[in-house]
Amino acid sequence: MPDLHGLMYPRTPTGAGSILPDPPWHYSGEMLTIEFRTDPARVAELLPAPLTPAADDPGAVAIIWADWQSCSDSFDELLDPARAQYKEVFVVVRCQYEGTTYSRAAYIWVDKDFAMARGHVQGYPKKMSEIWMTRPVTIGRAGPRLEAGGRFGATLSTFGRRIADARFTITGTAETAGFVNGHPMLHTRQMPAIEMDGRDSLDELVTMRGFDVELGPVYTGDAELELFDCPTEELTRFLGSNGEIEMIGGYYRQVGNSMHGGSTVWAGPNPMSDGGATA
């Protein structure tokens, strides 16, 4: 049998053809976070058993635009930037499991295949999309400065349809970039059985934390958010009966961190056995 290499498919003779390099992975980027409140029932419906909503402010949600540059420990991707640069948007809610509060990406979109594959390994439910963000500048007039009055826009589209628009104007600084995305991440790794009979061949909850975290100053300000109907997305379920959103706040921050593996905290019944056990 051939000795094939690579973290993910395709595993090849050298491993160079794998869609994803081996960890650890390093990230540097800019994050625009907009927090709002919805009906807590709209958060609860996104949480599979055994998860429950957060005890405090259970209807709080964050939608986050991020412009990333990432690389493996070889740092080769930084000299081949098509393999390093990507953008993503993720919708974060909070949940509880065994008395601990976690953050959880209920929805997430990216614009590069390697980022989507990495997310699937980590339990992020990533889908492909088109994402744009205003970039801050330090020279010239073709962009906002990271100072009071700086104005930013961000968009998210899937299958040629706009599903979210955001606007953000800096008014000052803050100590934290909100509270919804401030906990360890708890995600679900799932894969349906090949028989397609309703069973899963993989069903587990996993948690992850970054290391070597570096955080820039937090800029806060006024935020606006619009969500649009789309046949393949469900963001408008967050809207109130009047079609509006209760805003909490907006934040902009430069961040850096690294990630390796995580931990399995719960495993569903083994679909290939009669009983199954939990971990």
C-alpha positions in Angstrom: 0.0 0.0 0.0 1.3 3.5 -0.8 2.3 5.8 2.1 0.1 8.9 1.6 0.5 12.1 3.5 -1.5 15.2 4.3 -3.8 16.4 7.1 -6.9 16.3 4.8 -7.9 15.2 1.4 -6.4 14.7 -1.0 -3.7 12.7 0.8 -0.8 12.4 -1.7 2.7 10.9 -1.9 4.3 14.1 -0.5 1.4 15.8 1.2 1.8 19.0 -0.8 -1.5 18.5 -2.6 -3.5 18.4 0.6 -6.1 21.2 0.8 -4.9 22.2 4.2 -1.4 22.3 5.7 -0.6 20.7 9.1 -1.2 22.8 12.2 -0.3 24.9 14.0 -2.0 27.7 12.1 -1.2 31.4 12.7 -3.7 34.2 12.1 -3.4 38.0 11.8 -6.4 40.2 10.9 -9.0 42.8 11.4 -12.4 42.1 12.9 -15.5 44.2 12.7 -18.0 43.0 15.4 -21.6 44.0 15.5 -23.7 42.8 18.4 -27.5 42.8 18.5 -30.4 41.2 20.3 -33.1 38.9 18.9 -35.9 36.8 20.4 -34.1 34.2 22.6 -36.1 31.5 20.9 -34.2 32.3 17.7 -31.0 31.5 19.4 -32.3 28.4 21.2 -33.4 26.9 17.9 -29.8 26.9 16.7 -28.5 24.9 19.7 -28.5 21.1 19.3 -28.8 18.9 22.4 -27.2 18.8 24.8 -26.6 22.6 24.6 -28.8 25.2 26.2 -29.0 29.0 25.9 -26.8 31.2 28.0 -28.3 32.1 31.3 -27.9 35.8 30.9 -29.0 37.8 27.9 -29.8 34.6 25.9 -30.9 36.6 22.8 -27.5 38.3 22.3 -25.9 37.7 18.9 -22.7 38.9 17.2 -22.1 39.1 13.5 -18.4 39.4 12.7 -16.6 40.4 9.5 -12.9 39.4 9.5 -10.1 40.0 7.0 -7.4 37.4 7.7 -3.9 36.4 6.7 -3.0 32.9 7.9 -0.2 30.5 7.5 1.3 27.3 8.8 4.5 26.9 10.8 6.5 27.0 7.6 5.3 30.5 6.8 5.6 29.6 3.1 2.0 30.9 2.5 3.0 34.4 3.3 5.2 34.4 0.1 2.3 33.0 -1.9 -0.5 35.2 -0.6 -3.3 33.5 -2.5 -2.8 30.7 0.0 -2.8 33.0 3.0 -5.4 35.7 2.5 -9.1 35.3 3.0 -12.2 36.9 4.5 -15.0 35.5 6.5 -18.2 36.4 8.3 -19.5 34.5 11.3 -22.6 34.7 13.4 -21.9 33.9 17.0 -24.3 33.0 19.8 -23.7 31.8 23.3 -24.6 28.5 24.9 -24.1 26.5 28.0 -22.8 23.0 28.4 -22.4 21.4 31.8 -22.5 24.7 33.6 -19.9 26.4 31.4 -20.7 29.3 28.9 -19.3 29.0 25.4 -19.4 31.0 22.2 -20.5 29.1 19.1 -20.5 30.0 15.4 -24.0 29.2 14.3 -23.3 30.3 10.7 -20.1 31.2 9.0 -19.1 32.0 5.4 -15.6 32.3 3.8 -14.2 33.1 0.4 -11.4 30.5 0.1 -11.5 26.7 -0.1 -8.6 26.1 2.3 -10.4 28.2 5.0 -13.6 26.3 4.5 -11.8 22.9 4.8 -10.0 24.0 7.9 -13.3 25.2 9.4 -14.9 21.8 8.8 -12.0 20.1 10.6 -12.5 22.5 13.6 -16.3 22.2 13.6 -17.1 25.6 12.0 -20.1 25.2 9.6 -18.3 27.1 6.8 -19.9 27.9 3.4 -18.4 29.7 0.4 -19.5 33.3 -0.2 -18.4 36.7 -1.4 -17.2 39.1 1.4 -16.0 42.7 1.3 -14.8 45.1 4.1 -13.6 48.6 4.1 -9.9 48.7 5.0 -8.4 51.3 7.3 -5.5 53.3 6.0 -2.7 55.4 7.5 -1.7 57.2 4.3 -4.0 59.1 1.8 -7.7 59.7 1.7 -9.0 56.4 0.2 -10.0 54.8 3.5 -10.9 55.6 7.1 -8.4 56.1 9.9 -8.7 54.1 13.1 -9.9 57.2 15.0 -13.2 58.9 15.9 -15.1 59.6 12.7 -13.7 56.6 10.7 -16.5 55.0 8.7 -16.5 51.4 7.5 -18.8 49.2 5.4 -19.1 45.5 5.1 -21.1 43.2 2.9 -21.9 39.4 2.6 -23.3 37.7 -0.5 -24.1 34.1 -1.3 -25.1 32.7 -4.7 -25.2 36.2 -6.1 -27.5 37.5 -3.5 -26.7 40.1 -0.8 -27.7 38.7 2.6 -26.1 41.2 5.0 -24.9 44.8 5.0 -23.1 46.6 7.9 -22.1 50.2 8.6 -19.8 51.3 11.4 -18.6 54.7 12.5 -15.9 55.0 15.2 -16.8 57.2 18.2 -14.1 56.3 20.6 -12.3 53.3 22.3 -13.5 50.6 24.6 -12.0 48.0 27.0 -13.5 45.0 25.2 -14.9 44.1 21.8 -18.3 43.0 23.1 -19.2 39.9 25.1 -20.9 37.4 22.8 -17.6 36.2 21.2 -15.7 36.3 24.5 -15.8 32.6 25.5 -14.1 29.4 24.4 -15.6 28.1 21.2 -17.8 25.0 21.3 -18.6 23.5 17.9 -20.2 20.4 16.3 -18.3 18.1 14.0 -20.8 16.1 12.0 -20.8 13.8 8.9 -23.8 11.8 7.7 -23.3 8.1 7.2 -22.8 7.1 3.6 -26.0 5.0 3.7 -27.9 8.4 4.0 -30.4 6.8 6.4 -30.5 9.6 9.0 -27.5 8.3 11.0 -24.2 10.3 11.4 -20.9 8.6 11.1 -19.4 11.5 13.1 -21.2 13.6 15.8 -19.3 15.3 18.5 -18.9 18.6 20.3 -15.3 20.0 20.4 -13.8 23.0 22.0 -10.8 25.1 21.1 -8.7 28.0 22.4 -6.0 30.0 20.7 -2.5 30.7 22.0 0.0 33.4 21.4 -2.9 35.9 21.4 -2.1 39.5 20.5 -4.9 42.2 20.7 -4.9 45.7 19.3 -6.9 48.5 20.8 -10.7 48.3 20.6 -12.5 51.0 18.7 -16.2 51.3 19.4 -18.9 53.2 17.7 -22.3 53.4 16.0 -23.4 50.4 14.0 -26.1 49.6 11.5 -27.0 46.1 10.2 -29.4 45.0 7.5 -30.3 41.4 6.8 -32.0 40.2 3.6 -34.1 37.3 2.5 -32.3 34.6 0.6 -33.6 31.1 -0.4 -30.5 29.4 1.0 -29.9 31.4 4.2 -31.9 32.1 7.4 -30.5 35.3 8.8 -33.8 37.1 8.6 -35.1 34.8 11.3 -33.2 37.1 13.7 -35.4 40.1 12.8 -38.2 41.2 15.1 -41.8 41.2 14.1 -41.4 44.7 12.8 -38.4 43.7 10.7 -36.0 45.6 12.8 -32.9 44.7 15.0 -32.2 45.8 18.5 -28.5 47.0 18.3 -26.1 46.5 21.2 -22.9 48.0 19.7 -20.1 47.9 17.2 -16.4 47.3 17.6 -13.3 47.2 15.4 -10.0 45.5 16.5 -6.8 44.1 15.0 -6.1 40.6 16.4 -3.5 37.8 16.1 -3.5 34.3 17.5 -2.4 30.7 16.7 -4.3 27.5 16.9 -3.5 23.8 17.0 -5.8 21.0 18.2 -8.8 21.1 20.5 -10.6 18.7 22.8 -13.7 16.5 22.3 -16.1 17.2 25.1 -19.1 15.1 24.0 -19.6 12.3 21.5 -23.0 11.2 20.3 -24.0 7.5 19.9 -21.9 5.5 17.5 -24.1 5.1 14.5 -22.4 1.8 13.5 -23.3 0.1 16.8 -26.5 -0.9 18.5 -26.0 1.3 21.6 -23.2 3.8 21.6 -21.7 5.8 24.4 -21.0 9.3 25.4 -17.6 10.7 26.3 
